[in-house]
Amino acid sequence: MIHPHTVVKFINDEIGYGLFASQDIKKGSVVWALDNFDRLFYEEEVRRMSLPYQEILERYCFRNNRGQWVFCWDNTRYINHSFFPTCITTPYRFELAVRDITAGEQITNDYGFFNIIEPFDCLPEADCERMRVMPDDILRYHESWDAQLEDAFAFFNDVPQPLSAFIRPEYLKKGQVIASGREKMDSILQCYYDPAVVALRSDDEA
């Protein structure tokens, strides 16, 4: 479920569409939460599909820490990549705004934390040396993303959270206690898909 204060807009022929804030969204806001309408597919399910369906999923899905392909039913799929993302995923099935997002500004993720299958080249961004997203970027940049998330979680209890009804209760509680300083945030490394250890996790831990 995407934040209600967002809208899809056409950017240009090269990029296509993107997701933008229709109103200001405060740092620490949950911008997306996995909900019951989102579809999860295992790799073998995807590969049994015909090629046109595989191409759609490859374009619009990300993979979770169990290697499942997550297909978001709403406008979440229009979030574009940036090496300076406005939002970062967490181990709690939701994403946080890691800075204030102003009305009209694009909502972005760094696709490096989404367990992509193949590397891909990106459009250049000012003051950024990275030009390519790699499948294991989360192993390289988790410390930076963790620091941004820890800073954002400090505001979690103080900003409107219109998606709270769509967050699993245990994860909503986790966000609240992290914000209060009673518990430490789990590293974004928990979102990494490692086939060698995924069999040790239960579905509830995904």
Beta strands, then each sheet from edge to edge (+ up, - down):
strand 1: 6-12
strand 2: 16-21
strand 3: 30-33
strand 4: 39-41
strand 5: 62-63
strand 6: 69-71
strand 7: 80-81
strand 8: 87-89
strand 9: 94-97
strand 10: 108-109
strand 11: 120-121
strand 12: 132-133
sheet 1: 1+ 2-
sheet 2: 3+ 9- 8+
sheet 3: 4+ 6- 5+
sheet 4: 7+ 10+
sheet 5: 11+ 12-
end
